[in-house]
Amino acid sequence: MTGADRVGPRATYVFDGAASRLGYRMNKLFMSLRHAPAREEFRADEAAYCDRFGLSEPQKRAVLDRDWQAMLELGGSIFYVYKLAMVDGRSMQYLGGVFTGMSEQEFVAAMRAGGRTDG
């Protein structure tokens, strides 16, 4: 079973060894975005930058489409995926909203109220 097998509505995503191996190249791309020259190169030609890291076609499509859930399903670590979100000026709360089916504002409000409950 891979991390992708565990993803579903309100499921907890587990980044395990299988997910790590699956997403290795994509996570390396994300980590490279820590550096300003890499961000500039990425912004200039995102598809070519993905090719440089050898992403699979589904991974490349997920990155180009900013399909955050697909990135996790394809082996992305949330900590590395967030580096791409930062390139786009997105917050961790934005991603929290995406992954919980809430808007960023709803997610922030839920966290301020003590967290989400699925009662």
Residue pairs with C-beta under 8 A, 6 or more apart in sequence:
1 18
2 16
2 18
2 19
2 22
2 75
3 13
3 14
3 15
3 16
3 18
3 19
3 22
3 72
3 73
3 75
4 19
4 22
4 73
4 74
4 75
6 12
6 13
6 14
7 13
7 69
7 72
7 73
9 101
10 100
10 101
10 118
13 72
13 78
13 99
15 72
15 77
15 78
19 75
19 77
20 27
20 75
20 77
21 75
22 74
22 75
23 59
23 71
23 74
23 75
23 76
23 77
24 75
25 53
25 54
25 55
25 56
25 59
26 53
26 55
26 59
26 63
26 71
26 74
26 75
26 76
26 80
27 75
27 76
27 77
27 80
28 53
29 49
29 50
29 53
29 55
29 63
30 76
30 77
30 80
30 81
30 83
30 84
31 80
31 83
32 38
32 42
32 53
33 39
33 42
33 83
33 84
33 86
33 87
34 83
39 87
41 49
42 49
42 87
43 87
46 63
46 64
47 60
47 64
50 59
50 60
50 63
50 64
51 60
55 63
56 74
58 70
58 74
59 71
59 74
59 75
61 67
61 70
62 70
62 71
62 74
62 76
63 71
63 84
66 84
66 88
68 81
68 85
68 95
68 98
68 99
69 98
69 99
71 81
71 84
72 78
72 81
72 99
78 95
81 95
82 92
82 95
85 91
85 92
85 94
85 95
91 104
93 104
93 107
93 108
93 111
94 104
94 107
96 102
96 104
96 107
96 111
97 103
97 104
97 105
97 106
97 107
100 107
100 110
100 116
102 110
102 116
110 116
